Amino acid sequence: MMMLLTLQQVCFQMLYTTAFGWYATWVFFSSGHLAPAVAVHALCNYWGVPPFAQMARHKRSRTLLVTTMIGILGFTYAVSCSV
């Protein structure tokens, strides 16, 4: 059971890190400067991954999860429109 949880965490971290790497690379190539990519990386390190497990246990879990998903979809749409 512990091995399965560890594997899930490692896979999620790899997926998240890979997706962020793609985004940081896109920011660097789109801007042509290193500073925006460094700023994005610093903000990502500061905010981290949304705490989905904590949000699911919160008394307003539905609101938190829905607004987080709206933010993720809005970010994805904004990035896709600027490509």
Backbone bond lengths (Angstrom), bond angles and torsions (degrees), N, CA, C in turn:
res aa  C-N    CA-C-N  psi(-1)  N-CA   C-N-CA  omega(-1)  CA-C   N-CA-C  phi
1 M - - - 1.451 - - 1.538 110.91 -
2 M 1.327 115.98 -42.98 1.458 120.50 -179.84 1.524 110.31 -65.79
3 M 1.330 116.90 -37.12 1.458 121.44 179.93 1.530 110.44 -65.09
4 L 1.323 117.60 -38.44 1.464 121.53 179.09 1.529 110.71 -65.06
5 L 1.329 116.17 -44.01 1.468 120.42 178.49 1.527 110.79 -62.77
6 T 1.312 116.38 -42.49 1.468 120.73 178.41 1.519 110.71 -62.68
7 L 1.321 116.70 -43.59 1.465 120.90 178.76 1.527 111.30 -62.35
8 Q 1.326 117.03 -41.73 1.470 120.82 177.82 1.525 111.03 -62.28
9 Q 1.313 117.08 -43.14 1.457 120.78 -179.56 1.527 111.33 -65.63
10 V 1.311 116.61 -41.48 1.462 120.40 179.77 1.527 110.25 -66.27
11 C 1.325 117.55 -42.75 1.473 120.74 178.92 1.521 111.23 -63.53
12 F 1.328 117.10 -42.15 1.464 119.95 178.22 1.516 110.84 -63.91
13 Q 1.318 117.08 -43.12 1.463 120.64 179.54 1.525 111.05 -63.66
14 M 1.335 117.32 -40.43 1.467 119.97 177.34 1.524 111.34 -63.66
15 L 1.329 116.69 -43.61 1.459 120.81 179.32 1.526 111.07 -63.04
16 Y 1.322 116.28 -46.36 1.459 121.52 -179.10 1.528 111.05 -63.74
17 T 1.326 116.39 -43.73 1.458 121.09 -179.46 1.522 111.30 -66.39
18 T 1.317 116.98 -39.91 1.465 121.13 178.46 1.523 110.89 -64.58
19 A 1.329 116.49 -46.97 1.471 120.36 179.40 1.522 110.75 -61.67
20 F 1.327 117.15 -41.79 1.456 119.69 178.18 1.525 111.18 -65.24
21 G 1.322 117.24 -39.17 1.465 120.89 177.85 1.511 111.70 -60.48
22 W 1.325 116.21 -41.41 1.470 120.22 176.80 1.522 110.22 -62.07
23 Y 1.333 116.02 -43.78 1.461 119.87 -179.00 1.531 111.33 -65.73
24 A 1.316 117.81 -44.74 1.464 120.88 179.74 1.527 110.82 -63.31
25 T 1.322 116.81 -37.51 1.466 120.57 176.66 1.519 110.69 -65.01
26 W 1.333 115.91 -42.96 1.472 120.63 178.11 1.528 110.42 -61.40
27 V 1.342 117.00 -42.36 1.469 120.65 178.64 1.530 109.94 -61.61
28 F 1.322 116.55 -43.77 1.460 120.65 -179.70 1.530 111.19 -62.71
29 F 1.323 117.42 -48.58 1.463 119.77 -178.29 1.528 112.33 -70.64
30 S 1.329 117.29 -33.21 1.470 120.29 179.12 1.516 111.96 -69.03
31 S 1.333 115.96 -38.96 1.463 119.24 -176.98 1.525 112.39 -89.36
32 G 1.325 116.39 -27.74 1.455 120.26 -176.97 1.518 113.24 77.25
33 H 1.338 116.36 8.19 1.462 121.34 -178.91 1.527 109.53 -130.93
34 L 1.308 115.68 150.96 1.459 121.15 -179.61 1.528 112.55 -79.12
35 A 1.315 117.42 -30.18 1.468 121.27 -174.53 1.535 113.55 -57.25
36 P 1.342 120.52 -45.76 1.465 118.90 178.81 1.533 113.09 -62.10
37 A 1.326 116.83 -38.24 1.467 119.68 178.83 1.531 110.67 -66.43
38 V 1.321 117.29 -38.58 1.466 121.09 177.79 1.527 109.94 -66.51
39 A 1.340 116.84 -40.62 1.466 120.96 178.57 1.529 111.08 -63.61
40 V 1.325 117.28 -43.39 1.464 121.59 178.07 1.531 109.79 -61.77
41 H 1.319 115.97 -42.51 1.463 120.23 179.59 1.526 111.05 -63.89
42 A 1.330 117.12 -42.70 1.462 120.92 178.91 1.525 111.16 -63.19
43 L 1.332 117.23 -42.90 1.467 120.49 178.37 1.525 111.30 -64.74
44 C 1.316 116.93 -40.46 1.461 120.84 178.45 1.528 110.47 -63.12
45 N 1.317 117.02 -41.91 1.471 120.47 177.46 1.524 111.13 -64.57
46 Y 1.323 116.92 -37.67 1.465 121.10 -179.07 1.531 111.29 -68.63
47 W 1.337 116.93 -48.35 1.467 120.86 -176.28 1.522 112.59 -79.93
48 G 1.316 117.27 -37.72 1.461 120.66 -179.77 1.525 112.57 71.84
49 V 1.305 114.61 -168.96 1.467 122.10 -179.81 1.529 108.22 -80.32
50 P 1.331 118.18 139.43 1.471 119.07 176.96 1.537 110.60 -56.50
51 P 1.320 118.13 137.68 1.467 121.15 -177.98 1.532 111.50 -80.07
52 F 1.332 116.34 75.16 1.466 121.34 -174.88 1.527 112.50 -58.58
53 A 1.332 118.39 -39.98 1.468 120.74 -178.96 1.529 110.82 -64.32
54 Q 1.319 117.46 -41.92 1.462 120.62 178.08 1.526 110.71 -67.76
55 M 1.335 116.32 -38.69 1.463 119.31 178.56 1.524 110.88 -63.73
56 A 1.327 117.35 -37.67 1.464 121.55 -178.60 1.531 111.54 -65.64
57 R 1.339 118.16 -28.62 1.468 121.68 -179.66 1.528 113.04 -89.98
58 H 1.326 117.20 -8.94 1.469 121.25 -177.15 1.528 109.60 -72.11
59 K 1.356 116.45 153.55 1.473 119.42 -178.61 1.532 112.12 -65.70
60 R 1.319 117.63 -23.42 1.473 121.31 176.16 1.529 110.03 -111.32
61 S 1.312 114.99 44.79 1.464 120.19 -174.17 1.520 112.72 -60.71
62 R 1.305 117.83 -39.88 1.466 120.08 -179.17 1.525 110.97 -61.16
63 T 1.320 117.21 -45.11 1.463 121.66 179.32 1.524 111.03 -62.33
64 L 1.336 116.60 -45.37 1.463 120.42 -179.69 1.531 111.62 -62.68
65 L 1.315 116.38 -45.90 1.466 119.50 -178.23 1.525 111.94 -68.47
66 V 1.325 117.43 -39.85 1.474 120.72 179.24 1.529 110.52 -65.66
67 T 1.326 117.89 -45.47 1.469 119.12 -179.45 1.529 111.56 -68.02
68 T 1.324 117.39 -33.00 1.465 119.82 175.69 1.525 110.23 -65.69
69 M 1.322 117.34 -43.17 1.465 120.68 179.10 1.532 110.81 -66.13
70 I 1.324 117.49 -38.00 1.469 120.39 176.08 1.528 109.62 -61.71
71 G 1.322 117.54 -41.82 1.462 120.84 177.53 1.516 112.35 -63.05
72 I 1.333 117.03 -42.76 1.465 121.01 178.84 1.528 110.43 -64.46
73 L 1.321 116.83 -44.62 1.471 119.91 178.98 1.526 111.54 -65.77
74 G 1.348 116.83 -39.25 1.456 119.79 177.64 1.520 112.11 -64.44
75 F 1.318 116.29 -40.10 1.471 120.72 177.00 1.523 109.78 -63.29
76 T 1.326 117.02 -46.15 1.462 121.11 179.59 1.526 111.05 -60.42
77 Y 1.327 117.04 -42.80 1.462 120.97 178.47 1.527 111.36 -64.08
78 A 1.337 117.05 -43.59 1.467 120.60 -179.56 1.527 111.16 -62.55
79 V 1.321 117.21 -40.90 1.452 120.77 179.10 1.531 110.64 -67.53
80 S 1.332 116.35 -41.83 1.466 119.39 -178.38 1.535 111.98 -68.12
81 C 1.320 117.57 -30.08 1.466 120.33 178.70 1.524 112.06 -73.38
82 S 1.323 116.45 -25.33 1.462 118.84 -176.64 1.518 112.59 -94.11
83 V 1.312 117.65 0.51 1.477 120.33 -179.94 1.499 109.80 -80.66
